[in-house]
Amino acid sequence: MNIQLIRHETDDQGTPGNIYIGPWSAHTLELPWRNNLPNLSCITAGTYSMRLVKTRKPIGGRSHLYLIENVPERSGILAHAGTFAGNKEKGFKTSVLGCVLMGYRVGTYQNQRAIFDTRRAIGDFNNILAGKPARITIINAWEKQHD
């Protein structure tokens, strides 16, 4: 199964985007781009494999989540539920340390960019993939594409 995540922009409140699996889509929110720094940045754009893993403790009410594998200089990158993905060094709230949040609605909450209806979106994502391995391609739309 092929997944595409297109990031639209990045700033101190996070990196919003959209994720697509065939006709299904959802919003995404990740940490700001900070040169792939662990716990502070979204991961480097590229194509990665994903597989379903059992987490040590539930995240967003789920103990089985998809892990993005073989990310250079990073580990433990999951797709899970959460609300914020801001730069904590600049005083913004975050629900992630590099993971990808998915939801069906976006907006502002507590004066910060936020994503909502995330548990339902992650549930649908997991159901569509049905425990099978997948490949995700992450594209930074703000970067100029070269032919």
N, C-alpha and C positions, 0 to 999 in steps of 0.2 A: 504494500500500500504506500502510495506517495503522498506526502503532506507538503504544503508550501506555506511558509510564514513570511509575510511581507511587512517589514518595519517601515513606518512612515517618517518618523523624525526621532530625535532624542534630545532630552534636556534634563535638568535636575529633578523633575517630577517623574521621570521614567521614559520608557521607549514604547509607545503604543504601536500596534500593528493589527493585522488580520491573519487568521489561519484558515486554510482551506483543505478539505479532503473531499474531492469530487464536488457535489453540489452543496455540501455542508460547510458552513463557515461560522467563525466566532471572532470576537475581538481578543487581542492579546495585550499584555502589559509586562514589560521587563524592566530591569534596572537600566539606568542611563548607560550609554557607551562610555567606558573609562578604560580603554585599551586592554580589555579582557582581564582586568585585575580581579582575582578571586574575592568573592563576597561583596564587591563594589560595582561590578560591571555586568552587563549582559554579555553573552558569549559571542565569539567571532562568527560573522556570517559564513555560511558554507553548507555542505550537505553531510548529514550525520545519520547513523542508524539509531533506532529507538527500540526498546523492548520493555515489556511489562515486568516490574519488579515488586517485591513485597518490602515495604518500608519497615524500619524498626518500630516506629510509632506512627499512628495515623496522622496525616496532614490534610486539613480540610475535610475531616471525616472519612478519609479513604486510606487504606493500608496497601492497596495495589495501585501503583501509578506508573506512568511511562517515564523511562530514563533516557535521556539523550546521551549516547555513548561516544567515546573517542574524541572528546572536545579537547583541543590542545591546551595544556596547562590548567585544566579544570576537571572537576569530578562532581558527582552528585547532582547533576542538572536534571530536575524533574519538571513535568507539566502538572501543576496542581492549582487548587483554589486559593484565593487570597484577594486582598483589596488594594494594597499600595505597592509601589516599586520605586520609591524615591531615593535620592542620594542622601543617605543618613548622615554623611559628613557635613551636609549643608542644612541639617535639621528637619529633613523630610522623613515621613514614616515609610517603612517598607515591610512587606510580608515575605520577602525573598532574599536569597543570598546569591542569586544568579539564575534561578529557575524561571520558567515561563508560566505566567498566570493566563487563564482563559476565562472569558465571560461573554454573556449575551448583551450586556449594556455597559456603557462607559459614561463618566461624568465627573463631577467634582464632589468630594466629601471631605469635611473638616479642612476646607481651603486647600485641597490637594487633588491632583488627577487621581481617579480611582476607577476600578473595574468591578462590575456587579454581576449577580446571577452566575457566580463562578462554579459553585458546586454542581449545578445542573449542566453547565457547559463541559466540565471535566467528566461527568458521568456519561454524557452523550459521546464525547471524544473516545473514552474507554470502550463504550459499547460498539461504536463504529469499527474500531480497530480489533475488537473481540479477542484480545490477548495475543494477537499475531504481531510479529516484528514489522517495523515500518521504516521508511526513510523520510527524513525531514530536510527540506532545503530552506534555508533562512537567507533572505535578501534584504539588504539595506537600500530602500528606494531613494534615500537622500544621496547616495553615491552615484556618480555618473557611470552609466553602463558603457563599456567599450566594446566595439565590434571586433 
